[in-house]
Amino acid sequence: MSLKMRRTIIAWALMGPVAVVILFPFAVMLITALKPADEVLEPHWWPRNPQWSNFVAMWKATNFGPALINSLLVSGISTLLAVAVSVPAAYALARMPFRGKGAFRQFLLISQMLSPIVLVLGLFQLVVTLGLLDSKLSIILVYAAFAIAFATWLLQSYFTTIPRDLEEAAWIEGASRATAIRTVFLPLALPAVAVTCIFTFVQAWNEFVLALTLLRSQESYTLPIQIFSLVAGRYTIEWNYVMAAALVATVPVAIVFAVMQRHLVRGLASGAVK
Amino acid sequence: MSEGTAPNAAPVPTGAVPRRRHRQGRAVPYLLILPAFLLAALIILWPLATITNISLHDVNRFGQLRGFSGMANFSELWRDPDFIATLWRTLIWTVGVVGGTLILSVPIALVLNRDFHGRALARVIIMLPWSVSVTMTAVVWRWALNGESGMLNSALRAGGVTDTNIVWLASAATAFPIQIGIGILVSIPFTVTVFLAGLSSVPEDIYEAASLEGASDWQQLRTITLPMLRPFITLAVVLNVIYVFNSFPIIWVLTQGGPANTTDILVTYLYKLAFRFGQMGQAAGVSIIMFAILMAFTLLYVRLVAKNEAQS
């Protein structure tokens, strides 16, 4: 038996149990989503009579469409906002000496350390003061603000790896600083910006506690809150619809992660090593 | 984070540039960080100030201040047995999840770092929980753990492990360990990623040299791999502690801290105080205590890093 074969057997013997526990919830989602209503509460594993139409029925029963649009809007706009303010800040940190740089870094560290939940009471009052309770704008602003520290850190550690000489060469050619940034720096920085966008988007897509606190009516619910509301404090829970909704909300992100996995890991690793 | 280029970094070749532009140039970095700073300050510093203020006042349930009360909110918390129990439980939760994550993630990263058949698939499976919102994971587990028709009981009965249904979430004795287990499961992907990054920084030829000298695999692991991995383990511990300490959805979705507050951790207790019981003053107190704990922990980390850097 070759060395690699032996290693394969040992590796899968160790990985097997972990893989089973990780895949178990996915199996539960899929199997329950396919059960017809009268089989959901029966304790057998496989649906005797798989109902693919559950996915269609779920769409209306769980109010999935509006929640999906809310989630896309909130995650998309907050990502754009966070990246738009983080790219210049990261550029300044990576390229320019200035007084107060250390203080700004510390400020970012503290804002990274404080999670929204620690501040939830103050955030609630802020949003009430601004008159934004139950408005999607409230969580867009808050998500963007809490994403700044991570985005700036990831971007600036990538920016420092882009050779300075290229921009300097452009200045010597007579380009202004802004032109040099636009034509030389930004195209090189694009992969880092893309990785940052994905992390920020997924973070917002999955956020729970702020949406739970700041969104009050079903019209403004994002997906996690919408699905939670189908489960919390109800006497009859249509688990097959809930699982179908959870599956549909999960699979797109899971595919993006699986496809992008290597890029994401490398992007994060290059930041972590710094 | 490297600042290696900062000292000699005159960003503009000064000789060639007129003076006025140079002076303008000085404001540029501040203009660049200003939008990020303003947005983060509004959303983070303002609420922090509000919470500090509330915690020192007597407040009604709508958050209106009714007079300065000094430390009364804090001493109220101190006399509350639920709060003290929650404080301890938060310690168990954080240590349990972070410790369990480390114990599983180190071997997983070591295995994934070597080549074997199906490694790409194994990587995707290990990373999978990362792509799923923790809320969804918790909703799915809540159903899987359902006492009468949950699929965990069905699977265990089919496997012959038990012949009666276990009502997992009805008491803290079973619910809390399961919540810790789910916490571990969702923390593994990030932690493994950090360790893989660390392992990729270990040069191959060290191992070759060690094998030539006759070092066994186990010796290589103990004397080369683990010491090289140490800064990455520190980083993973710190980030995980902050994250797990603040983690809300697993406990909220599965038990809402119940039955009778026996699975509460600080974040869920804080949420209940603020939005269920209307005890705004005490809720603000819990926030401040959490802030102090996180601050102390972060300072410890910063000092640890400074010490490590001084050594190397």
Interface residues (C-beta under 8 A of the other chain):
Chain A: K4 M5 R7 T8 I10 A11 W12 L14 M15 V18 A19 V21 I22 L23 F24 P25 F26 A27 V28 M29 I31 T32 V40 L41 E42 P43 H44 W45 L81 A84 V85 S86 P88 A89 Y91 A92 L93 R95 M96 P97 F98 G100 K101 F104 R105 F107 L108 L109 I110 S111 Q112 M113 L114 S115 I117 V118 L119 V120 L121 G122 L123 F124 Q125 L126 L141 V142 A144 A145 F146 I148 A149 T152 W153 Q156 S157 T160 R164 E168 W171 I172 R177 V202 W205 N206 F208 V209 T213 P224 I227 F228 V231 A232 W239 V242 M243 A246 A249 T250 V253 A254 V256 F257 A258 Q261 V265 L268 A269 A272 V273 K274
Chain B: M1 S2 T5 A6 P7 A9 P11 V12 P13 R26 V28 P29 Y30 L32 I33 P35 A36 F37 L39 A40 A41 L42 I43 I44 W46 P47 L48 A49 T50 I51 I54 G63 L104 P107 I108 V111 R114 D115 F116 H117 G118 R119 A122 R123 V124 I125 I126 M127 L128 P129 W130 S131 V132 S133 V134 T135 M136 T137 V139 V140 W141 R142 W143 A144 E148 S149 M151 L152 N153 S154 A155 R157 A158 L185 I188 T193 V194 L196 A197 S200 S201 F232 L235 I242 Y243 N246 F248 P249 W252 V253 Q256 V267 L270 Y271 A274 F275 M280 A283 A284 S287 M290 F291 L294 M295 T298
